[in-house]
């Protein structure tokens, strides 16, 4: 009777596969995004997952290998913070212009230019519009774009090449922001 009582109080219907799906969801969304975690575990309702999440966060140290699990969660949260930082950087940069597709300027600090400024502007605007990390969507946007209908160089880039170029552009924008902060600091 006591065993059955404990099973009823616990999560007897959860198996290893459910736990691994839950673990991946927490790594992907971070500990605080309970709503997305709740909808990310197949076969479980959001309420079941939220209840499991609440108990797991209180008692995770009782699970074998919890240090590794929490380290992976923290890596996922760092990745989310990086994406959030990049999103804010892109939004701030683009908000300075009425027509960013035409007016946006990027300071290329000691950089070799393979892409045109027009292509780079387009990529920055697409990153801001679709979100950092949505490389397939950005690639589809390039393919559909009327302004690049004859730009075979840009159209022939793979999503991974688009990602590398976007990462390069983000680094350039970060360097530009850092140099502006440094110049403002010297002026005071």
N, C-alpha and C positions, 0 to 999 in steps of 0.2 A: 504494500500500500504506500509506504514511504517513497519507494522508487518511482511509482506511478505519479505520486504527488509532485516529486521533483521534476519528472519529465513534463508534466503538465505546466509547471511554472516556468520551465526553461524553453529551449528552442529545439525540441526533438525532431521537428519536421525539417530542420536545416541539415543539409549534408555537406560534404567537403566541396562539392562543385558549387553549391550556393555560397559557401564561405569564400571560395576563390573569386567568384563573380563579385561578391560584396567587396572584397579586398581591392580588386581592380577598380571598382567604382569609386572607392574612397581615394585611391591613388590618382584617379583621373579628375575628380571634382574637388578634392580637399575635404578635410574633416567637417567644415562648417556648412557646406552646401548640401544639407540634408534632403532637400526636395529632389535634386538631380540624382543623388545616391539612391533615394527611394524608388525612382523609376528606372534605375539601371541594372537591377538584379532580375534576370529573367525567371519567371515562375513564382515570383513573390510579389505581393501587393505592396504599394508604397507604405502603407501603415505597418505591415509586417517588417519591412526593411528598416523603417524609422525606429521601431521598437528595438530591433536587433542592434541597430547603430548606437542607440542610447546606452544599452547594456554593454556593448563591446567597448565603447570609449571609457566607461567606468572601470571595466574589469579586463582590459586588454593584456595586462601584465600576467594574467593567469594562463595565457595561451603560449604554447611552446613556440619559440622563435619570434616572439613579439618584437624584439629589437629590430630584426630585419624587416618585419612588416611595417613598423613605424618609420624606419629609415626610408622605405620606399614611398610611404605616404608623404614624408617631408620633402623628398625629391620631387614628387608630383606637385606639391604646394609651391615649391620654388619655381617650377616650370610655369605654373599658373601666374605667379607673381611677375615673372619675366614677361609673359605674354601681356599681362595687364599694363606693365610699364611701357612696353612697345606700343600698345594700343593708345595709351595716353600721349606718348611722344608723337605718333602719327596724327592724332586728332589735333594736337596743339599746332603742329607744323602746317597742316592743311587749313585749319581755321583762320590762318593769317591771310588767306587769299580768297578773292571772290570767285575766280576761275582757276582752281589749282591745276587743272589739266593743261592750262596754257602758261600760267604765271609762276608756278612752283619752281624754286631754285634749290639746288643741292650743291653744297660745297664739297668738291672732290679733293680731299686732303691727301696728297701723294698717291693718287690712284690712277690705274690704267683704265681707260674707258673703252669697253667693247660695245656697250649699248649706247644708243643716242640719248640725249637729254629728254627728248619726247617720250622714248620708251621707258626711261627711268621714272619720269613724272607719272606716266600711266600706271606703272607697277606700284608706286607709292600710294596713289589714289585707290587702286584695287585692293591693296593690303588694308587700307583704312576702311574701305567699304565692306569687303568680305570677311576681314579678320585675319590676323597673323596666323599662319599655319594652314590656311585653306588653299593649298597650292593647286589642287585640281580645279577648284572654282576660278582661281585667277587665270589658269591656263585656258579654261573655257571662255573666259571673258576676252582674252587675247584673240582667240580663234574667232569669236563673234564680232570683234571690234571692226567697224567700218574703216577707221583711220589707219589700220594696219593690214588692210586687205592685200597689199602687195609687199609687205615687209616679211619676206620669207625667213630672214634671220630670226626675228622674234617669234613668228608662228611655228618655227621648227624646234623651238626650245622645249625640252621635256619638263614636267613638273619639278623634278629635282634640280634642273638647271635654273628654273624660275625661282625655286627656293634659295639656291646659292646667291643669285643676284639680289633677291629681296633681303637676305641676311646681310649682304654687302651694303646695300642701301641703308638699312637700319643702323649698321655700324657707322656709316658716314654721317647720318643724322645725329647719332649719339656723340660723335666727335665734334660735330658742329655745335651742339648744345654745350658740351664741356668747354670748348674754346670760348664761347660767348660768356659763360659763367666766369671763366678765368679772366677774360678781359674786363668784365664788370667788377670783379674783385680787385683788379689792379687800379681801376679808375677811382676807387673810393679810398 
